[in-house]
Amino acid sequence: MADDDSAGDRYRIDDFAFIGRIFEEYRRMFDLDPDRVAGIRVLDCPGGACSFIAETAARSGEAVAVDALYGPPPDDLATRCERDVERAVDALSGVEHLYEWGYYGDVGTLESHRRTAAERFLADYADSPSRYVRAALPDLPFPDDSFDLVLSAHLLFLYDDRLDHAFHRDALRELARVAAGELRVFPLVGFDAAEYGRLDDLRRTLEADGYATERRPVPFEFQRGATETLVVSR
Ligand SMILES: C[S@@+](CC[C@H](N)C(=O)[O-])C[C@H]1O[C@@H](n2cnc3c(N)ncnc32)[C@H](O)[C@@H]1O
C-alpha cells in the first residue's frame, strides 16, 4: 500500500508497482530513435504494464517483455494493474512539488498515461502472450546476444532501498549478456531522487567485463535531476 510520509516529504510505495509507460515515455526516457527500433530485436525488462512492447511490435519490431509478475490470466493482471496505478497516483499526493511536470503537466495527465499503457498492454498480453515472458532478474531465459536493444526502466537504481548491490551487479551483467547491441537503463536515481551511490563501481565492473559504459542525457525529466540513461555497449 502506498503511504504518505509527511515527516520525510517523499514519494513512498511498498512492493514493486505493476504499472507501465507508453512508447512516447520510453522514447524520451531512453532517447530512442523510433525509426531505429523498427525491425530490430528489442527486450524490455521489466516490462510491467507498459505498452512499449505492443507499440514496438506494431512498428514491425521484434519485441519481447520480461517481468516477474507475468503469467496469470489477463483479468487477474488487470486487477493488479488497476490497484497499482491507483496506488502510484495516490502516492504523489502531497509530494507533487518534488517532481518536474514539464512533460505530464499534471497528475491527471500522468494517470491517463498509466491507464493508456495498461489498457494497451493488457490487450496485447491477451492477444500475443508469447511476447510476455515470466522470469526474474538476475536470471533471463535467453541465450547470449539475443536482442539488439535491451531496455530496463524503473527497477534497478529506483528500488535501491530494497534491492542490494549484488542484485544490481548481477542484473546488469545478465541484461548486458543478452544484448548484442546496447543495454539502456533509466533512471539512475532512487525514489528519493538521489543517484545510486555505487554507480561508478557498477560501471567499472561492466568495463572490466569488456563493455563500454556511458551516461547519456535524455530529453525527459520527472524525478528531479533524473535526466540520464546508462548506456552499456560492446
Ligand atoms: C515500476 S515497474 C516498471 C515497469 C516498466 N519498466 C516501467 O518503466 O513502467 C517495476 C516492475 O518490476 C517488476 N519486477 C520486480 N522485481 C523483478 C525481477 N527480479 N525481475 C523481473 N521483474 C521484476 C515488477 O513486477 C514490476 O512490474
The ligand as an ORCA input file, in Angstrom:
! r2SCAN-3c Opt
* xyz 0 1
  C       7.638      0.129    -11.623
  S       7.503     -1.286    -12.658
  C       8.422     -0.764    -14.059
  C       7.795     -1.230    -15.344
  C       8.268     -0.510    -16.587
  N       9.630     -0.841    -16.930
  C       8.104      0.984    -16.466
  O       9.092      1.730    -16.591
  O       6.980      1.446    -16.263
  C       8.573     -2.469    -11.847
  C       8.370     -3.869    -12.368
  O       9.461     -4.685    -11.962
  C       8.976     -5.996    -11.840
  N       9.974     -6.772    -11.095
  C      10.308     -6.681     -9.788
  N      11.345     -7.495     -9.496
  C      11.686     -8.117    -10.663
  C      12.700     -9.055    -11.032
  N      13.591     -9.525    -10.127
  N      12.777     -9.469    -12.309
  C      11.896     -9.006    -13.232
  N      10.908     -8.121    -12.943
  C      10.816     -7.665    -11.677
  C       7.640     -5.813    -11.155
  O       6.814     -6.945    -11.305
  C       7.104     -4.573    -11.864
  O       6.299     -4.892    -12.964
*
